[in-house]
Every structure is written in structure tokens, then in C-alpha cells.
């Protein structure tokens, strides 16, 4: 009897120790999906914890290769963060991962990912994905907010090729007819601007006097009527603009060489870098630029040396940056691609081979998208699952969706766009012109929270 009683005490002590560990764990808010929104939450998570949840401290973001991030907040005053029974504080871990838009609604809807490697060892039926533990270690975590740059139903594209484009990674194919969002709670928060990026070796001659900026091969092509003297056709330099027509021709696979767009371009292979299907950036490009067949359909099959597909936005930038023909270590120098516009931040520190382009004469800035000058953008989606009403890490259940709703409200306010993104991202409330659907043309809506200019 004594031995049995002693054993029970040992078992009870072990259980209490485990419970103590569980009670010491902070609450969690795990955000997963769109790679474009990774950059946003990497800049926003610390602001949100400090300014909206009243946390005493919030660590600087820990991130790795623009895939996963983590912020730890301590002693928050907001009652949306539950009290830790052990410490008596309201502590919160915020995680965010940027893979592809399709993975956001798939995760919160507790469906399998497009790439099985994203949930290796995880309980998919519980909506788990591999995310940061706190540093660079990946562990299985339940996703609370699924992010997508387009509505799940807009993810209807297909792609087939290497996972990481010219960097290799093995065969990867995706064919989508939409991602189911029935039963999820949707919200629009910010407006995601996208833009074009080009390798600096893509060059053309332009007028430096007269019709400044126009393409040319001779001085007379730069004349301004009725001027009696010629303008000046300058030496070839990196291009600064791409038109919708040029984009649809290149990304439909009809332009094998840049000089096919005009003799003013330096002759070299035109290499298109695209995102794999399942990417909200790719869907936005298809629906707002290609417009589901404007000019031609978007390509869906890899053509080595001409067409590359890339899983993430960071992979896309590597594809554009490639300056060699060695495969899988580089890509041809005549590369062009598209990505979330704020990839331009710090671009000079990352690569001198990648330059941001204007699209139809304008850069993808916050003022351009809200004032009707630039239409390559989408309204970001955040999805939550009403059934996710508790936490596996705290013995006291709390409504994580109430915290998610608070985060949505915070992100919808233009005043809360993080300082590092103010030249690119806009809040939905400040848009004077917007589209009602991902494939719709922008119309006047009137800003509910007007901003100047």
C-alpha cells in the first residue's frame, strides 16, 4: 500500500509540474498565409502589442528568410489577453508566417496544405502548421488567423515547374479551382499594392531631351513638334517602366527576346519570373493585370531559361536577381517579375541587380492606389474560424477570435499603418477608389477615413 501511495504522489507531482509548465506559457495569436502580409505583420506585430494591447514590453521581431516571424509581449493591460495563473501577467506570443495566400484559409479551415512539408508532423485536423517556436526552431502551432491577398475563391490558377524556379527545389505543381472559405469569418483590413521588378541588365534607349522618357533609336524620334531641332536619344540604361500591354505579352510567353518589344531594347532573352499558383500575388497579377485573358492567358508551365515559377516572394526576388546562366544557381540576366510593392524597401542593400519599375507610368505608392492612379492591388483578407474559441497552451479557455477581431479593427485604421510601410500599404477606409471584387475594375467609393493627399 505504501509503495502504491508513494507512486501516486510521484505521478501527481509530475502532473502538477506539467500543469505548471502549461500555466507558465503565454497566450498565442498565430497568423499564417500570404507572403506579402508577412512583411506587414513583421512591421506591425510589435506596434499592435504595445499600442493596442497595452503591453509593457514587446520584443523586436525575430524572423528568418522572410518565411516565419515571432514577437513576445509581456504584462499586457488588455483583458483580451488572458491572465496567466502562474505569473499573474497577461503575456502574449504573436507568430506570423508568409508562405502563400492559399495556405491561409486552408490552415484555419483545417485542411491539408498544398505543400505537405508545411505541416510535417502536425495535426492538420486541428489547423496546425509549422511556425516559429520563439527563435528559428519550427514547431506545430494551431493557426488562428489565415491571411490571403485575395478572396479564397479567386485562387483559380495553375502552375507547374521547379519549386524555387532557377534555384531548383524539385518538381512542384498546383492546380486550383478556388479555396473553400465557407464557415470562416472574413475581414478586409489593408490594401496590398503589388509592383514589377526587373534585373538591372534589362536596358533600352530613351530620350534624354525632347520627348523625355520615350523609347528611341535616333535623335529624331525624340523631337517635340513643332520643334525645329532634334531631341536627344540617350545610351541604353535600365528600363524604368512597363506597360500593361508589355506585361501581358511577356507573361503569356509571347516575347522570347526583349528586342521583340522594339529595337530600342538591348537584345537578350526575356525571362519571366512568376509565383506558383496558390500565391495571392500571382492571383492578383492574373486578375488585375492579365485580366483573365487580356492579351493572352498567363503561362502555367515552366520553360527553363524563359519561364520560372517560385514558391515565395523571397524566391521570386532571387529569380529576378540572378545574373548568371548557371542552373540551379542563377537565372538569365534579362529577368522580370512581380511582387508585393514594399519589397522595394531596402532593395539596394539586398541586391544591386534588382530595380523597381513604374507600371503604366506610376510607382505602386499608397497615394497612387487610393487616388485612382494605380490598379495593381487587392484588398487583403483575414480569415478566422468561429470554432477556434480556446487555447491549447493555457488551462483557461479564452476567445482567441475576439483578439483576432481586435487586431482586424486595429489594422483597418490608416493611423496604424506602420511607419516602415506608410509609402506603400493603405487601409481600406482611406481608399477613394476601390474594387468590389478581385477581378473588378476600381470605381469611386469615397473614403470613410479620408487622408491627404
C-alpha positions in Angstrom: 0.0 0.0 0.0 2.8 2.4 0.9 4.6 1.8 -2.4 1.3 2.4 -4.3 0.6 5.6 -2.4 4.2 6.8 -2.9 3.9 6.1 -6.6 0.7 8.1 -6.8 2.3 11.0 -5.2 5.2 10.9 -7.7 2.7 10.7 -10.6 0.6 13.6 -9.1 3.7 15.7 -8.6 4.7 15.0 -12.3 1.3 16.1 -13.5 1.4 19.2 -11.4 4.8 20.0 -12.8 3.5 19.6 -16.3 0.5 21.7 -15.4 2.8 24.4 -14.0 4.7 24.5 -17.3 1.4 24.8 -19.2 0.2 27.5 -16.9 3.5 29.4 -17.4 3.0 29.5 -21.1 1.7 32.8 -22.6 -1.3 33.1 -24.8 -0.8 32.9 -28.5 -2.0 34.6 -31.7 -0.8 32.8 -34.7 -1.1 34.4 -38.2 -0.4 32.3 -41.3 -0.7 32.6 -45.1 0.2 35.3 -47.6 3.8 36.1 -48.1 3.0 39.8 -48.8 1.3 40.1 -45.4 4.3 38.5 -43.7 6.2 41.8 -44.3 3.2 43.8 -43.0 2.9 41.8 -39.7 6.7 41.7 -39.3 6.4 45.5 -39.1 3.1 45.6 -37.3 3.1 42.9 -34.6 5.3 44.8 -32.1 3.2 48.0 -32.7 0.0 46.2 -32.1 1.1 44.7 -28.8 2.5 47.9 -27.4 -0.1 50.4 -28.7 -3.3 48.5 -28.8 -2.9 45.8 -26.1 -1.0 48.0 -23.7 1.8 45.5 -23.2 4.7 46.7 -21.1 7.3 45.2 -23.4 7.3 43.6 -26.8 10.4 42.1 -28.4 11.7 43.2 -31.7 10.6 40.7 -34.4 12.6 37.6 -34.8 12.5 36.4 -38.4 14.2 34.1 -40.8 14.4 34.5 -44.6 11.0 36.2 -44.8 9.2 33.0 -44.0 8.5 33.0 -40.2 8.4 35.6 -37.5 7.8 35.9 -33.8 7.2 38.7 -31.2 6.9 38.1 -27.5 4.8 40.7 -25.5 4.7 40.8 -21.7 2.4 42.2 -19.0 -0.4 43.5 -21.3 -3.3 45.5 -19.9 -5.9 44.4 -22.4 -8.4 42.0 -21.0 -8.4 40.3 -24.4 -5.2 38.6 -23.3 -6.0 36.1 -20.5 -4.2 36.3 -17.2 -1.5 33.7 -16.7 -2.4 31.8 -13.5 1.3 31.4 -12.6 2.8 34.8 -13.3 -0.4 36.8 -12.8 0.5 38.7 -16.0 -1.2 38.9 -19.4 1.5 37.7 -21.8 1.2 37.0 -25.5 3.2 35.4 -28.2 2.5 36.6 -31.7 3.6 34.4 -34.6 3.3 35.1 -38.3 4.3 33.0 -41.3 4.3 34.0 -45.0 4.1 31.1 -47.5 1.3 31.7 -50.0 -2.2 33.0 -49.8 -4.0 29.7 -50.3 -2.3 28.4 -47.2 -4.1 31.0 -45.0 -7.7 29.8 -45.5 -6.6 26.2 -45.8 -5.0 26.3 -42.4 -7.9 27.9 -40.4 -10.3 25.7 -42.3 -8.3 22.7 -41.0 -7.5 21.4 -44.5 -4.3 19.9 -45.8 -1.7 22.4 -47.2 -0.8 22.4 -50.9 2.8 21.6 -49.9 2.8 18.7 -47.4 6.2 19.9 -46.0 4.4 22.9 -44.3 2.7 20.6 -41.8 5.2 17.7 -41.3 4.3 16.0 -38.0 1.4 18.5 -37.4 -2.2 17.8 -36.6 -3.9 19.1 -39.7 -7.4 18.4 -38.3 -6.6 20.9 -35.6 -5.4 23.5 -38.1 -1.7 23.2 -37.2 1.2 24.3 -39.3 5.0 24.6 -38.7 5.7 28.0 -37.3 8.5 29.5 -35.1 8.6 28.3 -31.5 10.3 31.5 -30.4 13.5 31.5 -32.4 14.4 29.7 -35.5 13.0 26.3 -34.3 9.9 25.2 -36.2 7.1 23.6 -34.1 3.5 22.7 -34.9 1.1 25.5 -33.9 -2.6 26.0 -34.4 -3.3 28.8 -36.8 -5.8 31.5 -35.5 -5.8 33.9 -38.5 -5.4 32.9 -42.1 -4.2 35.7 -44.4 -4.7 35.9 -48.1 -4.1 38.7 -50.6 -7.2 37.7 -52.5 -10.5 36.0 -51.6 -10.1 32.3 -51.4 -12.4 31.8 -54.3 -10.1 33.9 -56.5 -7.3 31.3 -56.3 -8.1 29.6 -59.5 -4.7 29.4 -61.2 -2.4 26.6 -62.1 1.4 26.2 -62.3 4.0 23.5 -62.8 7.8 23.7 -62.5 10.6 23.7 -60.0 9.5 24.8 -56.5 12.1 27.6 -56.4 12.4 28.5 -60.0 16.0 28.6 -61.2 17.2 27.7 -57.7 15.6 24.2 -58.2 13.9 22.6 -55.2 12.3 19.7 -57.1 9.1 19.4 -59.2 6.1 21.3 -57.8 2.6 21.6 -59.4 -0.5 23.3 -58.2 -3.9 23.4 -59.9 -6.7 25.3 -58.1 -10.4 26.0 -58.7 -10.7 28.2 -55.6 -10.1 27.6 -51.9 -13.1 26.9 -49.7 -13.9 29.6 -47.1 -17.5 28.6 -46.2 -17.9 28.8 -42.4 -14.9 31.2 -41.9 -15.3 34.8 -40.8 -13.7 37.1 -43.4 -12.5 40.7 -43.0 -10.7 43.2 -45.2 -8.0 45.3 -43.4 -5.4 46.8 -45.7 -4.9 47.3 -49.4 -1.9 45.3 -50.8 -0.1 47.1 -53.6 2.0 45.0 -56.0 4.6 46.0 -58.4 7.1 44.9 -61.1 10.8 44.4 -60.5 13.4 43.9 -63.2 17.0 42.9 -63.4 19.2 45.9 -63.9 20.6 44.4 -67.1 17.3 44.9 -68.9 18.1 48.1 -70.8 16.7 50.3 -73.5 17.4 53.6 -75.1 15.3 56.6 -74.1 15.0 60.2 -74.9 17.0 62.4 -72.5 15.9 65.7 -74.3 12.7 66.4 -76.2 10.2 63.6 -75.6 12.0 62.7 -72.3 11.4 59.1 -71.3 10.1 57.8 -74.7 11.9 54.9 -76.2 14.1 55.7 -79.2 16.9 54.6 -81.5 17.6 58.0 -83.1 17.5 61.7 -82.0 14.7 62.5 -84.5 12.4 60.1 -82.6 12.8 62.4 -79.6 11.5 65.5 -81.5 8.8 67.6 -79.9 6.6 69.1 -82.6 6.9 71.8 -83.9 10.5 72.0 -82.6 13.0 72.5 -85.4 15.8 70.7 -83.6 16.2 67.1 -82.7 15.8 65.8 -79.2 18.5 63.5 -77.7 18.3 59.7 -77.7 20.5 58.6 -74.9 22.6 55.5 -74.3 20.8 52.3 -73.2 20.1 52.2 -69.5 17.9 50.1 -67.1 14.3 50.4 -68.0 12.1 52.3 -65.6 8.5 51.5 -66.7 6.4 48.6 -68.0 3.0 49.0 -69.7 0.1 46.6 -69.3 0.5 45.5 -72.9 4.1 44.7 -72.4 3.4 42.8 -69.3 0.6 40.6 -70.8 2.9 39.8 -73.8 5.9 38.8 -71.6 4.0 36.8 -69.0 1.9 35.0 -71.6 5.2 33.7 -73.1 5.0 35.5 -76.4 8.2 37.6 -76.0 11.3 35.4 -76.1 13.7 38.4 -76.5 13.4 41.9 -75.2 14.2 43.3 -78.6 10.9 41.8 -79.8 9.2 44.7 -78.0 11.3 47.2 -80.0 14.8 47.7 -81.4 15.4 50.2 -78.7 15.7 47.3 -76.2 19.1 45.7 -75.8 18.7 42.3 -77.4 18.8 39.4 -74.8 16.4 36.7 -73.7 13.3 37.9 -71.9 13.0 35.7 -68.8 9.7 35.8 -66.8 9.7 35.1 -63.1 6.3 34.2 -61.7 4.9 32.9 -58.4 3.4 29.5 -58.2 -0.4 29.1 -58.2 -1.8 29.5 -54.6 0.0 32.8 -54.3 -2.3 35.8 -53.8 0.3 37.9 -55.6 0.0 35.5 -58.6 -3.8 35.6 -58.5 -3.8 39.4 -58.2 -1.5 39.6 -61.2 -3.7 37.2 -63.2 -7.0 39.0 -62.3 -5.9 42.7 -62.3 -3.1 42.8 -65.0 -3.7 39.9 -67.3 -7.4 40.2 -66.5 -8.1 36.5 -67.2 -7.1 36.8 -70.9 -6.5 40.4 -71.6 -3.8 40.0 -74.3 -3.4 36.3 -73.6 -3.7 33.8 -70.7 -1.0 33.7 -68.1 1.5 30.9 -68.6 1.2 27.8 -66.5 4.2 25.6 -67.5 7.9 26.2 -66.8 10.1 26.8 -69.8 13.7 26.6 -68.5 15.6 29.7 -69.4 12.4 31.7 -70.2 9.6 30.9 -67.6 10.2 30.2 -63.9 7.8 29.7 -61.1 8.7 30.5 -57.5 7.0 29.5 -54.2 7.6 32.6 -52.1 8.2 36.3 -52.7 11.8 36.0 -51.5 12.3 33.2 -54.0 10.9 35.5 -56.7 13.4 38.2 -55.9 16.2 35.7 -56.1 14.9 34.7 -59.5 14.9 38.3 -60.7 18.3 39.0 -59.1 20.0 36.1 -61.0 23.0 37.3 -63.1 24.3 34.0 -64.4 23.0 31.3 -66.7 24.1 28.5 -64.3 21.1 26.4 -63.2 20.1 25.9 -60.4 22.3 28.6 -59.0 21.1 31.6 -61.1 18.9 32.8 -63.8 19.3 34.7 -67.0 20.1 38.4 -66.7 17.0 39.5 -68.7 14.6 38.7 -65.9 11.4 40.5 -64.8 8.9 39.6 -62.2 6.2 40.9 -59.8 5.9 41.0 -56.0 4.4 43.0 -53.2 5.5 46.6 -53.7 7.2 47.0 -50.3 9.9 44.5 -51.5 11.5 47.7 -52.7 12.3 48.8 -49.1 16.0 48.2 -48.6 16.4 46.8 -52.1 19.7 48.5 -52.6 21.0 46.6 -49.5 19.9 43.3 -50.8 20.9 43.4 -54.5 22.1 45.9 -57.0 20.7 43.7 -59.8 17.0 44.3 -59.0 15.2 47.6 -59.7 11.6 48.5 -59.1 9.6 49.6 -62.1 6.7 52.0 -62.7 3.6 50.4 -64.1 1.8 52.4 -66.7 3.8 55.4 -65.6 3.3 55.3 -61.8 5.0 53.6 -58.9 2.9 51.5 -56.5 2.6 54.0 -53.7 -0.1 54.5 -51.1 -1.2 57.8 -52.6 -1.4 56.3 -56.1 -3.6 53.4 -55.2 -6.0 55.4 -53.1 -6.4 58.2 -55.6 -7.1 56.1 -58.7 -3.7 56.2 -60.4 -2.6 52.6 -59.9 -4.7 49.5 -60.1 -2.3 46.6 -59.5 -3.6 46.0 -55.9 -6.0 43.9 -53.9 -7.8 44.2 -50.6 -6.2 41.9 -48.1 -8.3 39.2 -46.5 -8.0 37.8 -42.9 -10.0 34.6 -42.1 -10.8 33.3 -38.7 -12.6 30.1 -37.7 -15.5 30.6 -35.2 -14.8 27.2 -33.8 -11.4 28.2 -32.6 -12.5 29.6 -29.2 -9.8 28.4 -26.9 -6.1 27.7 -26.5 -4.2 24.5 -26.1 -1.4 26.2 -24.2 -3.5 27.8 -21.4 -5.6 25.8 -18.9 -8.1 28.7 -19.0 -10.0 28.9 -22.3 -10.3 32.3 -23.9 -11.9 33.6 -27.1 -9.0 33.9 -29.5 -11.4 35.2 -32.1 -12.2 38.2 -30.0 -8.5 39.0 -30.0 -8.3 38.4 -33.8 -11.3 40.8 -34.3 -9.5 43.4 -32.3 -6.4 43.0 -34.5 -8.6 43.4 -37.6 -10.1 46.7 -36.2 -6.6 47.9 -35.4 -5.3 47.2 -38.9 -8.3 48.9 -40.6 -7.3 52.3 -39.2 -5.0 54.3 -41.5 -3.3 55.8 -38.5 -1.9 52.3 -37.6 -0.1 51.6 -40.8 3.5 51.0 -39.6 6.0 53.7 -40.3 8.1 51.4 -42.4 5.2 50.8 -44.8 3.5 54.2 -45.0 4.6 54.8 -48.5 3.1 51.6 -49.8 0.2 50.0 -47.8 -3.2 51.7 -47.4 -6.1 50.9 -45.0 -9.4 50.1 -46.7 -11.0 53.1 -45.1 -8.8 55.6 -46.9 -9.5 54.3 -50.4 -11.3 56.9 -52.5 -11.4 54.4 -55.4 -11.5 50.6 -54.9 -12.7 47.4 -56.5 -15.6 45.4 -55.2 -14.1 42.1 -56.3 -10.6 40.9 -57.1 -11.3 40.8 -60.8 -13.4 44.1 -60.8 -12.3 47.4 -62.2 -11.8 50.1 -59.5 -14.6 52.6 -59.1 -15.4 55.6 -56.9 -16.3 54.5 -53.3 -15.5 57.6 -51.2 -13.1 57.3 -48.3 -14.7 56.6 -44.9 -11.5 57.9 -43.3 -10.1 60.5 -45.7 -6.4 61.0 -45.9 -4.3 63.7 -47.7 -3.0 64.0 -50.3 
